[in-house]
């Protein structure tokens, strides 16, 4: 069943889509409406601009230098304050990430003013509300936040998901488009646990979003290439993952 931008104009529609199909594509205008119920996006220009200050990911198993990132972790109880945790490495097992898994990967932290700013706080509050309704047994969430910039250059495509179609080893995932500059492709595909296609869509406008039940779906994104090779070309996204903490 495809859950692509239809009937998702409110929080109930979005939640029902994820519950029914395991994923939802939410267009920017609907995502903004959903987010501002949980706070402000007053610092969005500064928030988006911070993607210009990410560091090259040097852990790429394919030797590529096309990905820049920053990372942060938070603890989110079912109710109460969402608290940023001490900086730590990002870790995925090889069963979830055959390319870069099996090691602790240290990335530069999300800047304090971004990680505690209005936009980030609003996004986290929205995710907690949505995912807690989808998982009423969850008492506390371990939250990871990733700022990604995928760069495309002449003769070198950028790979948003270099490990291919995958699961992240969490419960739920939000992928939120921040900016898309001078690129072609970057199509998101979603598959069930038997690798059968469920749907595909492309995040094109800031605040376009993909929401995925990671326990039920694989997801991937096709490589991006520059439209104009003489100009900078990149895809900026915020990825937020929620995992139940026992």
Secondary structure, 3 states (H helix, E strand, C coil): CCCECCCCCCHHHHHHHHHHHCEEEECHHHHHHHHCCCCCCCCHHHHHHHHHHCEECCCCCCCCCCEEEEEEEEEEECCCCEEECCCCCECCCCCCCCCCCCCCECCCECCHHHHCCHHHHHHHHHHHHHHHHHCCCCCEEEEEEEEEEEECECCECECCCCCCCECCCCCEEEEEEEEEECEEECEEEEEECCCCEEEEEECCCCCCEEEEECCCEEEEECCEEECCCCCCCEEEEEEEEEEEEC
